[in-house]
Amino acid sequence: MVGFVLVSHSQKLAEGAKELGGIMAPDVPVEAAGGLDDGGIGTSYEKISTAIEKVNSPDGVLVIMDMGSSVMTTEMVIEDIGDPNVIMVDCSFVEGAVAAIVSSSCGSDLAECKKVAEEAGAEKKF
């Protein structure tokens, strides 16, 4: 099963997105990597790296970021890890995460989960 890391500047936002995904797909491995190590707003290389280690499997890891430095920090972590099955996706944070997590629970592979996440932001709310 594809694992997920949700990277946000806010620990509360990362945990909230994880909670929503967990309601719909409780068996999918998801880690929240939000905020700085001291609990402040920002992104932490260490939190992202540790979260990836926790959910990594042969099926891969999809990392979803909120914005700005979360993208740059995630890029550094993934470059240092050097695992082609750990990838980032450019998508809406909450909608993309939940859609991809549900897709993983249905047996989708890493590429399909990435595609589902990318397409989630295009869905109209009303």
N, C-alpha and C positions, 0 to 999 in steps of 0.2 A: 504494500500500500504506500502511495506517495505520502511523504511527510511535509509539514508546512512550518515555516517560521514567519511570524508576523512582526515586522519591525516598525516601530513608531517612536516618535519623540516623547510620547506619553505612555507610561506603563499602564495607566487606566484604559487608554484607548486600545492598546495591544491586547490587554486582558479581556476587554469588552468584545472585540472582534473574535477572539478565541472562544469566548463563551457562546456567542451566537453560532459559530460553526459547530461547536460541541453539542449544542441542542439538536441540530439537524443531523449530525454525523458523529456520534460519541466515540466511535472506535478509531477514528482517524488521528494519527499522531500530530499534534499541533503544539507549538511552543510560542509564547509571547516574549518578545525581546524589546521592551519599551523602556525609554528613559535612560538616564545615566546610572552608574553604579551606586551613587549616593542618593538616588531617588529623584533627582532633579530632571528637568526637561532636557532632552538631547538624545544622542544615540551612543551606544556603547559597543565597541569592537568585541569586548569580552562576552557581553550578553548574547550578541549575535552568534559568535563562534560556538559558545556553549550550547545554545539552542539548536544549532545545526547538528552538532554532535549527538544530541539527545534523540533527534527524529530521523537521523540518516539511516538509510537502508539501501539495499540493491535497487529498489524502485525509485529512489531519488528524493530530492528535497526541492520544493518550490518556495522561494523567499519572496514575500510580498511586503513592500515598503510604503510608508505614507508619503514622504516628500523630502526634498533637499538633501541634507547631510545623511539621512538614513540610507539614501541611494549610494552616496559616495562611500560611506562606512561599510555597507554590505558588499560593494564592489571589492574593497580591499580584503575583506574576510574571504570572499569566494576565490579571489586570486591567490591568496595564501594557502587555502585548502587545496586547490588544484584538482578538484573532483568534477568531472564533466556532468555528473548527475546531480549537482547542486547548482540550480539556476535561479535567476531573478526574473520577475515578470512585471511589466509596466501595465498596471490596471488600477481601477478604483479600489481603495483599500478594503472597505467593508464588503461591498457587493462582490468584488473579485475573489476575496478570501472565502466567503461563504459558498459561492458557486463552485469554486475549485475544490474545496473541502468535501462538499457533497458529491462532486464528480469522482473524487478519489474513492469515496465510500462505495461507489457503484462499480469500481474496478477500472477506472480510467488510468492510463499510464501518464507519465510525466508530461509528455508533449500535449496530450489531450487536456490535462488539467490546466496547463498554461494557456491553451487556446480558450478554454471555458472562462478562465479568469479575465483574459483580454476582452472577451466579448460581453462580459457582465455589465460593464459600464455603459454600454450602448442601449441597454434595456430602459424603456421609459417607465416611469413610476406611475403615471396616469395618462 
